Amino acid sequence: MKTQDYIDRENKYLAHNYHPLPLVLKKGEGIWLRDINDNKYLDFLSAYSAVSAGHLNPRIKKAMIDQLNLLDVPSRAFYTDKLGAFAEKLCTLTGMDAMLPMNTGTEAVETAIKAARRWGYEVKNIAQDKAEIIVSKGNFHGRSTTIVGFSSDPEYKRDFGPFDDGFKTIPFGDADALEKAITPETCAFLTEPVQGEGGIIIPPEGWLKQAQEICKKHNILFILDEIQSGMGRTGKNFAFQHEIDKPDGLILGKALGGGIYPVSAFLSRKDVMDLFQPGSHGSTFGGNPIAAAIGLEAILVLEEDNLARKSAELGQYLKDRLKEIHSPLITDIRGIGLWIGMDIDPEKATARDICERLQHKGLLCKETHETVVRFAPPLTITKENIDWALEQIRFVLDEMGHTL
């Protein structure tokens, strides 16, 4: 079969809810991917930060295989020898008291919403069915109907209503707006510390600390979604560590599964987590021994390979070099760690066109909101690899700039 044959088959039998670049991948190792024609590509997307430790990381792969030789998925109907160790390590790493394991990031966000509402009713004594959660404009927390219901992107919610009530939206990074939005019915503020899908949007310095102080002042939960920003992506183990000690609730996913398996978790204070009782929440696959073994090893790789430090150093290098590219197509370069957004002037080009041209140069990245090219390579990348990627980016931008 040829490349187009594979693409045609997917388009025939799969829902068209994604717009992939026109190549068919077959193999991955470290920071590299290969297609069915054995063309080699540098991965500059990392599956939206899920593959931060590199494709088929040998340690994480071994942890999965070793566990598969022992026990697969017995459900949470029983204790297992792996889950406690994973939970202890994750709580120690984050500074949180307890965790509730799930599979996808969306599930972990839904868990956080349930926890916040229950806390609002049982601890804050909010009138039943009146609890309200404040969220940020431009957010992306997942694709469930509850979550897209409080999205500010019309396309995420078009024809999927009616939606749940109980959410109030404020501008991202606006501490004054947060304080003004709080009412006696507010139980939580749920936000990303850096908006990934929104285009790598970084809030004003000091905002995270201000937001936490406001939440404490008004006795509401401060819950951070670090599904994309966590596990070293921003140059710290977790983005919140740039400004605060810890939030009241923390949502993790993507890189927690080592790029191999869906692993997510909601972590929180003990008084919040203790409100969950048998039967109030659960997941057949959440916290299974395979997930626990992979999650534990992903944490060890993060720590022992100093991925956060590498992200900080190489991310600054990449951002600085990108800012040296003087192209009429670029309107802004911003980022934190190895997580960078390049704004494209929509009157001159589309981010999609740039991504497709970079694909032909052997560099894989993806656009968001039509005007932003995201750069988020595995945290295992080297400076030499980044220099090569920069050459391809310069070539494509120069080539497109000359045609204007």
C-alpha positions, 0 to 999 in steps of 0.5 A: 500500500502507498501513503495515499492508500492508508490515508484513504482507508482512515478517511473511509472508516474513521470519523473526521474529527482530526485533520492530520498532516498527510503522512503515515507513521510506522515507527518511533524511537526517541525524538525520531519518527519514521513513515511507511516509506522509511522517511525520518522526521524529528518530532517537534510535537510530542503528541501534545506533550504526552511523549515528553520522555521520547518515543518508546523510552526504554525504561518506560517500555521495560516497566510496561513489559515487566508488568505485563508478564505479571498482572494486567487489569484486575479493576479496583475491586482488589488491592494491587502491589503497584498502585500504592507505590505509584500514588506515594511517589506522585504525591511526594513529587507534587506535595499533594496529600492524595490522588485519584487515578484515572485514564485520560486527561478529560476523565481527570478534569471531570473528577476534579469538577466532581470533587470541587462540587462535592466539597462546595456542598459538604464543606462550604455548605453551598445550596444544593445544585447551586455550586459554581466553578470559575474558568478561564477564557480560551481554556482547553480542558478536554472534550466531554460535554460537561467540559466543552460546555464551558469552552469559549471556542464555539467550534468545540461546542457547536451542536453538542448542547444543551450543556451543564450550568454552573460555570462562569468564564473570566479573562485568562490571567486577570486577577481582578476579574477573578475576585469580582466573579466570586460569589457565595456559591463559588466552590472553585477556580479551575484553570491552566497555568499556561494555555497550551491549546490556546496557543501557548498563552503565558499569563502575567508574572505573579498572576498564579500567586495572586490567584491562589491568594484570592482563592484562599481569601474567599475559601474556594479551591484553586485547581490547576490543569497541568495535563500539558504543562506538567512533568517538566514541560515548562522547565519545572516539574510542574508549572505551578512551581514557578510561583507557588508551593502547591494548589488545592487540586492538581490535574495530570495526564499525557506525559504521566503515561510516558507516551505509551499508555493513558494515565491520568490523576487528580490530586488534592488535599486530604479533606477534599479527597476524603469526600469520595466514598465507595461508589461515588466515583471510579474507573475500571482501568484507572490505576490498573497495575500497568498504568501504575508501573508506567506512571511510576517509571515516568516519574523516575525518568523525569527526576533521574534524567533531569528533564525539567532542567533540560526543558528550561535550558534548551527551551530558552535556547530555542526561543532565543534562536527563534526570535533571531529569525526576522521573517515578515510571516512571524508576529510573535514568539513566546514560550516557557520551557520546551513549549513555544508558540510562533504566531503567524500573520494570517494575511501572509500565511497559515500555520497549517501551510508552514507545518506542511512545508516543515513536514517535507523538510523532516520536521513534524509540528502542528498548528493551533487556531490556524495562526499559531505553530506549536513547538514542543519536542520531547524533553530528551532532545539535544542542542544539536537536534534543535539547531537542525530543526532551526535550520529547517524552520529558517529555510521554510520561512525564508522560502515563503517570505520570498514569495510574498 
